[in-house]
């Protein structure tokens, strides 16, 4: 299958559009939810608790997500995740408007949203090979297309959130995000076909579930090193993202458009890096070596920011 044939593949295009719409909404929420908590409570600590709750939900649901997708199928898992996340997201502004939104309720909702994101991301990775087959070259091109589209949402979502927060308020931006889940649900339901049924003998095979996955993580030498480093690095980036709304309020007059521009700057860098990596570096430099070279360079902008 050529690159043009991949782009003309109707179910894949529907999946790609659904991903872009849903992820753009999620990128808007990545600014709108911390901004909402920070401006309504005035507490960076409470904002951090909400962010941590969502990340913990995503982390805890990560391993069970594989079993969930295996049981229900990739397409159905995406539909379930989108249909469940929409009302949960809409509950935040509704409870706020009715005066019933407590910090505990917000933390629970954030954790549930994070937990439901895990099977969605897992299912999306599984659904692409189901649609295109197992050709490694085709899958690699399709994944590059998805990664580029996701990077593009980092340019679209935060600036849009910054503008909309100023126009309609952070709570209404959360409503917009909830609606994007419904649009994503409709696109997948209408245009992505149901996969062929799995033979009964294959469906009943016992893969060992979560324990097998954990044993593999512990036994593999590379993963024993990679996993804690990845967790530490990702936690550091999450701390940076959490600091952006606080920095904007403290130093730039609580202008949400500035916070959106800061997130968009990160998205622009990620999009350029994604292009350079797939176009040039990945063909000449081994993947692990490329990571080892790039990670230390990520520290330089943070040091400049601190100074």
Secondary structure, 3 states (H helix, E strand, C coil): CCHHHHHHCHHHHHHHHHHHHHHHHHHHHHHHHHHHHHHHHCCHHHHHHHHHHHHHHHHHHHHHHHHHHHHHCHHHHHHHHHHHHHHHHHHHHHHHHCCCCCHHHHHHHHHHHHHHHHHHHHHHHHHHHHHHCCCHHHHHHHHHHHHHHHHHHHHHHHHHHHHHHHHHCHHHHHHHHHHHHHHHHHHHHHHCCCCCCCCHHHHCCCCCHHHHHHHHHHHCHHHHHHHHHHHHHHHHHHHHHHHHHHHHHHHCCCCHHHHHHHHHHHHHHHHHHHHHHHHHHHHHCCHHHHHHHHHHHHHHHHHHHHC
